[in-house]
Amino acid sequence: MYKNFNRHEIFTEEDMKAVRCAIDESMDAPPFNWDLNNMLSGLYDGYLYENLKEMSKSRFSDCELIPLLKTINKIEEHISVNGETETQIF
């Protein structure tokens, strides 16, 4: 299950970096988790997967986790205020 959001409306450069760092870390440190990597990549397309937060908490150190959780919380807040929106794919 997931919720849609418009990444272009809410992501800053800091958010993009947080997602990129988390993806890089998920690929570099074993064991590789395909589901987690897919959920993280989905953030670029405007998909917030239901259990991304929980999976991230069990996978990342605070260094990677804190910026990612900040981005996820920002997405959740945006959805709660504006409802679900869609990211346009160019």
N, C-alpha and C positions, 0 to 999 in steps of 0.2 A: 504494500500500500504506500502511496506517496501523495504529496500535495504539490501543485504547480505554483510557481512564482516567476515574476519577470526579473531575471537576473540583471538586465540592462538598467532597470529602474533603481535597484538597491545596492548592487555590488560596487565597491570602491576598489582601488588598486590593492589595498590592504586585504580585502576579502579574496581577491583573485590569488594573491600570494599565499594566503592561509590554506586555500584549497589545493593549490599547486604543491605546497610543501607537504601537506598530508598525503597527497597522491604519491609523490616521490618517496616519502617514508614508507608508505604501504607497499611499494614495489621493491624497495631496497632491503628492508629488514625481514628476514624469514619469520614465520611462515607466510607465504603469499596468500591473501584472502581475496578471491575473485569477487565475492559479494560486496565486501567493503570497498574495494577499488571501483567497482561499478557504481555504487551509491555515491562515492565522492565525485566521480566523473559526471554523474547526473546533475550535480549542482551547477555545472557550467551550462546545462541545457534547461535549467529551471525546474528540476525535480528534487524535492526534499523527501527522502525516504524515511518512513516511520521510525525505524530502529537505528538510524545512522548515529545518533548521539550515543546510544548504549554501546554499539559496536566500537565506536571511536574511543570511548572511555576505557575499554578493555584492551585497546591496541596501542595507543600513543602515550608517550611521556608528556608531562605538563608543557614542555617546550612547544610541541606540535599541537597539543590538545587545546590549550587556552585560546589561541587565535581562531582555531576551527570552531570551538564552541561559541565564541563571540559572534562569528559569522552565522552559525546555525540559529542562535538566539535572535539575531537581527532578522533573519528570514521568517522565523516563527512569529515575531512581533509584527512584521509587515503583513503576513497572511492574516493574523488576528484582527488587524485594523482594516485592511483593504479587501479581504477575501482572497481567494485564489485568482491569480492572473497567469498569463502565459508569456514566455520568452519567445520573441520572434527570432527565427533562425534565418540568417541571411545567406 
